[in-house]
């Protein structure tokens, strides 16, 4: 069955909406990471034991990742039943509200142990929101995109994620420069309060989106699957496992943005907060350009080789980057941070939206992507906590963290090597076990 022309229409509008929405959503998500590394150990946990306070603060960062698989089960299910657009709007509102509430929380000095409990609850809501964000946005752009440019257009979701991370970093640079008393009393709250504006802008953009023609055609011709999760488990369990394994590549991002930031600004290294935030900002700025370039390359040579470059290359480059931090040489850290995160990691980061989405049919695409990625991302979220534990009592054993990060890059490599190449398969045949050969496709669609 061929997909009508409108099924791949409006790709620019869908990609732009996905980019802006993801940027706004992940601004909220990533400002928490910066705060967990730089601020929260001081105001939400016992300051008399700085090492434990940092460990607990980084653990709250991982809590959202633990909540994401649960959110994926529900949001993936409803996304394949009611459509991509409604989930995209819901996740944005939930993220904006939960992030704003974090900025309103009392500190440990004000309410004692209730403060970190409330912090964790808000973080769980952030995780549930993020669980449906990327899967719905990726499904939206993939199903609107021209078949020969799915990699390029779908990469806009991840470019938006990097844009959100850049915005979050830039928001914290002037905040981190405040005097210590102002920073810890009221300054840290400002980026969280801004999430209300983020939610309003994102809602205006996303409510004007049209549902994908592929989903509407599926609904009109065959109807939606009554139990998407059961269908997924029966027909796509191997692909879900591949996505879980592939999603572990996100550990590179969490180690880079959270643990490395905490390590570089610790007493053992002594770099300033502002200077290290600029490393992340510039690396994300470069990633904004690198991601669509890698994605375009995957439209020409395939998803597998490009993703493999990113996964294997990140395993190697994290050794080099963390070593540079250990030397205290800021220019070297800056350059290697940009290369590691902005260029090499972007190869895998820019390709996975199309690579994972193309493993599933329209009937369960959102469920498959949401569940697979969020289970893998849950491990990636707690990678920061494990890194803090294996880094030693003073948190300076960077080589152990580098080995740990490299080990987490092995499952993604295996996932790529066992997956089939999908970049040249027509959109309507994605998820089929035995796609028709080119000659037969031409006959059918003529």
HELIX and SHEET records of a PDB file:
HELIX    1   1 UNK A    5  UNK A    8  5                                   4    
HELIX    2   2 UNK A   11  UNK A   38  1                                  28    
HELIX    3   3 UNK A   40  UNK A   43  1                                   4    
HELIX    4   4 UNK A   50  UNK A   82  1                                  33    
HELIX    5   5 UNK A   84  UNK A  104  1                                  21    
HELIX    6   6 UNK A  108  UNK A  111  1                                   4    
HELIX    7   7 UNK A  114  UNK A  144  1                                  31    
HELIX    8   8 UNK A  147  UNK A  149  5                                   3    
HELIX    9   9 UNK A  150  UNK A  176  1                                  27    
HELIX   10  10 UNK A  180  UNK A  185  1                                   6    
HELIX   11  11 UNK A  187  UNK A  189  5                                   3    
HELIX   12  12 UNK A  190  UNK A  193  1                                   4    
HELIX   13  13 UNK A  195  UNK A  206  1                                  12    
HELIX   14  14 UNK A  213  UNK A  221  1                                   9    
HELIX   15  15 UNK A  228  UNK A  235  1                                   8    
HELIX   16  16 UNK A  237  UNK A  247  1                                  11    
HELIX   17  17 UNK A  250  UNK A  254  1                                   5    
HELIX   18  18 UNK A  255  UNK A  259  3                                   5    
HELIX   19  19 UNK A  260  UNK A  264  1                                   5    
HELIX   20  20 UNK A  273  UNK A  301  1                                  29    
HELIX   21  21 UNK A  303  UNK A  327  1                                  25    
HELIX   22  22 UNK A  330  UNK A  337  1                                   8    
HELIX   23  23 UNK A  338  UNK A  344  3                                   7    
HELIX   24  24 UNK A  345  UNK A  357  1                                  13    
HELIX   25  25 UNK A  362  UNK A  364  5                                   3    
HELIX   26  26 UNK A  365  UNK A  390  1                                  26    
HELIX   27  27 UNK A  398  UNK A  418  1                                  21    
HELIX   28  28 UNK A  427  UNK A  429  5                                   3    
HELIX   29  29 UNK A  438  UNK A  445  1                                   8    
END                                                                             
